[in-house]
């Protein structure tokens, strides 16, 4: 049974990692990044990823406004 738990944990990690990178790409647009980040923060297992995506979306927005013009 331990073997199945390890396999399930690894597949869950890979699934979450894929959605994290999709969220980082979505965060290049402020609104979609915030919406996706908040949606992830509402799930207990994905709160850290959601916070990172939301913060990245805000930071990218500020960078784009002030640096890129």
C-alpha positions in Angstrom: 0.0 0.0 0.0 2.9 2.4 0.7 4.0 2.0 -3.0 0.6 3.3 -4.1 0.7 6.2 -1.8 4.1 7.3 -3.1 2.9 7.0 -6.7 -0.2 9.0 -5.9 1.9 11.7 -4.1 4.3 12.0 -7.0 1.5 12.3 -9.6 -0.2 14.9 -7.5 3.0 16.9 -7.2 3.6 16.7 -11.0 0.0 17.8 -11.6 0.3 20.7 -9.2 3.6 21.7 -10.7 2.2 21.9 -14.2 -0.7 24.1 -13.1 1.8 26.3 -11.2 3.8 27.0 -14.4 0.5 27.6 -16.3 -0.4 30.1 -13.6 2.9 31.9 -13.9 2.3 32.4 -17.6 -1.2 33.6 -16.9 0.2 36.0 -14.4 1.8 38.0 -17.2 -1.8 39.5 -17.5 -2.7 41.1 -14.2 -6.3 40.1 -14.0 -6.0 36.5 -15.1 -3.0 36.1 -12.8 -4.9 37.5 -9.8 -8.0 35.4 -10.5 -6.0 32.2 -10.9 -3.9 33.0 -7.9 -6.9 33.7 -5.7 -8.6 30.5 -7.0 -5.5 28.5 -6.0 -5.3 30.2 -2.6 -8.8 29.0 -1.8 -7.6 25.4 -2.0 -5.8 24.2 1.1 -3.1 22.3 -0.7 -2.3 25.0 -3.2 -2.1 28.1 -1.0 1.6 28.7 -1.5 1.4 28.4 -5.2 -1.6 30.7 -5.4 0.2 33.3 -3.3 3.3 33.2 -5.5 1.2 33.5 -8.7 -0.7 36.5 -7.3 2.4 38.3 -6.1 4.1 37.6 -9.4 1.2 39.1 -11.3 1.3 42.3 -9.2 5.1 42.5 -9.4 5.0 42.0 -13.2 2.3 44.7 -13.5 4.3 47.2 -11.6 7.4 46.3 -13.6 5.6 46.6 -16.9 4.1 50.0 -15.9 7.2 51.7 -14.6 10.0 50.1 -16.5 8.5 49.1 -19.9 6.3 52.2 -19.9 
